[in-house]
Amino acid sequence: MTNPIMKFFKSDHLPSELAVIATSFHALAMDMEAKLPDSAEKSAGLRKLLEAKDCFVRAAADWYGMSPGARRDSIESNPR
C-alpha cells in the first residue's frame, strides 16, 4: 500500500528553479517506498525526508527571491 505522504513529494506545481530541487527528493522517496516494507520507521523516514525537501525548496526560493506563496505563473526568475 502506498504511503499517503507520497503525494507531497510531487513538484509539478513548483517553478522550474524549485522543481529541480524537489525532484531529487521525489526520486529518493519513490525508491524507499518501493524497496522497504511498510513500518513506523519507514513512515518516519519519509516524513523527515519531506521536511528536508521543504527546507531545501524554501532555501532555493529565498535564493531566487521568490515569495513563499508564489505560483509558477507569477514568478519572474531572478538568478543570482
GROMACS elastic network, one bead per residue, 0.5 to 0.9 nm:
[ bonds ]
;  ai    aj funct       b0    kb
    1     4     6  0.89509   500
    1    38     6  0.78507   500
    2     5     6  0.84984   500
    2     6     6  0.73963   500
    2    33     6  0.72433   500
    2    34     6  0.87527   500
    2    38     6  0.86515   500
    3     6     6  0.58523   500
    3     7     6  0.85547   500
    3    33     6  0.74998   500
    3    38     6  0.80294   500
    3    43     6  0.74694   500
    3    46     6  0.88371   500
    4     7     6  0.64336   500
    4     8     6  0.84350   500
    5     8     6  0.57602   500
    5     9     6  0.76276   500
    5    43     6  0.82496   500
    5    46     6  0.74224   500
    5    47     6  0.72509   500
    5    50     6  0.82970   500
    6     9     6  0.55864   500
    6    10     6  0.76888   500
    6    26     6  0.81712   500
    6    29     6  0.73022   500
    6    30     6  0.76840   500
    6    33     6  0.83645   500
    6    46     6  0.80647   500
    6    50     6  0.88587   500
    7    10     6  0.59565   500
    8    11     6  0.82022   500
    8    26     6  0.87848   500
    8    50     6  0.74470   500
    9    22     6  0.71768   500
    9    23     6  0.79152   500
    9    25     6  0.69785   500
    9    26     6  0.50359   500
    9    27     6  0.87379   500
    9    29     6  0.75160   500
    9    30     6  0.88750   500
    9    50     6  0.68254   500
    9    53     6  0.80659   500
   10    13     6  0.77865   500
   10    14     6  0.88945   500
   10    19     6  0.87341   500
   10    22     6  0.76243   500
   10    23     6  0.75841   500
   10    26     6  0.64561   500
   11    14     6  0.54515   500
   11    15     6  0.85083   500
   11    16     6  0.89321   500
   11    18     6  0.81087   500
   11    19     6  0.52782   500
   11    20     6  0.83551   500
   11    21     6  0.89369   500
   11    22     6  0.60212   500
   11    23     6  0.65106   500
   11    26     6  0.79475   500
   12    15     6  0.80187   500
   12    16     6  0.86650   500
   12    19     6  0.70084   500
   13    19     6  0.80645   500
   13    71     6  0.75361   500
   13    72     6  0.68595   500
   14    17     6  0.79626   500
   14    18     6  0.59530   500
   14    19     6  0.53285   500
   14    22     6  0.86281   500
   14    70     6  0.88594   500
   14    71     6  0.70402   500
   14    72     6  0.58666   500
   15    18     6  0.55098   500
   15    19     6  0.59544   500
   15    20     6  0.87279   500
   15    70     6  0.88291   500
   15    71     6  0.72079   500
   15    73     6  0.80130   500
   15    75     6  0.75579   500
   16    20     6  0.61276   500
   16    21     6  0.88395   500
   16    72     6  0.79804   500
   17    20     6  0.58713   500
   17    21     6  0.73769   500
   17    60     6  0.76250   500
   17    61     6  0.81035   500
   17    64     6  0.80705   500
   17    77     6  0.81512   500
   18    21     6  0.53446   500
   18    22     6  0.64316   500
   18    23     6  0.87161   500
   18    56     6  0.88520   500
   18    57     6  0.57999   500
   18    58     6  0.84081   500
   18    60     6  0.63526   500
   18    61     6  0.67406   500
   19    23     6  0.58645   500
   19    24     6  0.88949   500
   19    57     6  0.80735   500
   20    23     6  0.53411   500
   20    24     6  0.71745   500
   21    24     6  0.60280   500
   21    25     6  0.74305   500
   21    53     6  0.78019   500
   21    56     6  0.71903   500
   21    57     6  0.63338   500
   21    60     6  0.78700   500
   22    25     6  0.53425   500
   22    26     6  0.63125   500
   22    27     6  0.88340   500
   22    53     6  0.61378   500
   22    54     6  0.80551   500
   22    56     6  0.79998   500
   22    57     6  0.65718   500
   23    27     6  0.62109   500
   23    28     6  0.87035   500
   24    27     6  0.52377   500
   24    28     6  0.64010   500
   24    29     6  0.86866   500
   24    53     6  0.87591   500
   25    28     6  0.51362   500
   25    29     6  0.60337   500
   25    30     6  0.85153   500
   25    49     6  0.72101   500
   25    50     6  0.76574   500
   25    52     6  0.85334   500
   25    53     6  0.61531   500
   26    29     6  0.51019   500
   26    30     6  0.60896   500
   26    31     6  0.85558   500
   26    50     6  0.88482   500
   26    53     6  0.86894   500
   27    30     6  0.51889   500
   27    31     6  0.61937   500
   27    32     6  0.87449   500
   28    31     6  0.50236   500
   28    32     6  0.62101   500
   28    33     6  0.85082   500
   28    49     6  0.87572   500
   29    32     6  0.51941   500
   29    33     6  0.60176   500
   29    34     6  0.85739   500
   29    46     6  0.65323   500
   29    49     6  0.74963   500
   29    50     6  0.84743   500
   30    33     6  0.50300   500
   30    34     6  0.61621   500
   30    35     6  0.86195   500
   31    34     6  0.52319   500
   31    35     6  0.61075   500
   31    36     6  0.84876   500
   32    35     6  0.51418   500
   32    36     6  0.57191   500
   32    37     6  0.89256   500
   32    42     6  0.79680   500
   32    46     6  0.81420   500
   33    36     6  0.58997   500
   33    37     6  0.77052   500
   33    38     6  0.80716   500
   33    42     6  0.80130   500
   33    46     6  0.83791   500
   34    37     6  0.79806   500
   36    39     6  0.83885   500
   36    42     6  0.71957   500
   37    42     6  0.76008   500
   38    41     6  0.82965   500
   38    42     6  0.62865   500
   38    43     6  0.74375   500
   39    42     6  0.52062   500
   39    43     6  0.63420   500
   39    44     6  0.86350   500
   40    43     6  0.51452   500
   40    44     6  0.61302   500
   40    45     6  0.85765   500
   41    45     6  0.60126   500
   41    46     6  0.85529   500
   42    45     6  0.50191   500
   42    46     6  0.61576   500
   42    47     6  0.85301   500
   43    46     6  0.51767   500
   43    47     6  0.61214   500
   43    48     6  0.86409   500
   44    47     6  0.50462   500
   44    48     6  0.61760   500
   44    49     6  0.85276   500
   45    48     6  0.51465   500
   45    49     6  0.60569   500
   45    50     6  0.85537   500
   46    50     6  0.61099   500
   46    51     6  0.86109   500
   47    50     6  0.50819   500
   47    51     6  0.63125   500
   47    52     6  0.87379   500
   48    52     6  0.62080   500
   48    53     6  0.85846   500
   49    52     6  0.50208   500
   49    53     6  0.61296   500
   49    54     6  0.86164   500
   50    54     6  0.61776   500
   50    55     6  0.86403   500
   51    54     6  0.51526   500
   51    55     6  0.63059   500
   51    56     6  0.88115   500
   52    55     6  0.50762   500
   52    56     6  0.62605   500
   52    57     6  0.85751   500
   53    56     6  0.52400   500
   53    57     6  0.60688   500
   53    58     6  0.85241   500
   54    57     6  0.51504   500
   54    58     6  0.61084   500
   54    59     6  0.85725   500
   55    58     6  0.51592   500
   55    59     6  0.61729   500
   55    60     6  0.87156   500
   56    60     6  0.62094   500
   56    61     6  0.85417   500
   57    60     6  0.50906   500
   57    61     6  0.60971   500
   57    62     6  0.85916   500
   58    62     6  0.61095   500
   58    63     6  0.85295   500
   58    66     6  0.89817   500
   58    68     6  0.74378   500
   59    62     6  0.51362   500
   59    63     6  0.62061   500
   59    64     6  0.87533   500
   60    64     6  0.61948   500
   60    65     6  0.84658   500
   60    66     6  0.84983   500
   61    64     6  0.52065   500
   61    65     6  0.60279   500
   61    67     6  0.70604   500
   61    68     6  0.72497   500
   62    66     6  0.59016   500
   62    67     6  0.74929   500
   62    68     6  0.83252   500
   63    66     6  0.77105   500
   63    78     6  0.85389   500
   63    79     6  0.79946   500
   63    80     6  0.75926   500
   64    77     6  0.68810   500
   64    78     6  0.52261   500
   64    79     6  0.57399   500
   64    80     6  0.70167   500
   65    77     6  0.82998   500
   65    78     6  0.64741   500
   65    79     6  0.85051   500
   66    69     6  0.83568   500
   66    70     6  0.66246   500
   66    75     6  0.69219   500
   66    76     6  0.82235   500
   66    77     6  0.82842   500
   66    78     6  0.81950   500
   67    70     6  0.53643   500
   67    75     6  0.85920   500
   68    71     6  0.89822   500
   70    73     6  0.83353   500
   70    74     6  0.64030   500
   70    75     6  0.64674   500
   71    74     6  0.53925   500
   71    75     6  0.65257   500
   72    75     6  0.57730   500
   72    76     6  0.88655   500
   73    76     6  0.84883   500
   75    78     6  0.88393   500
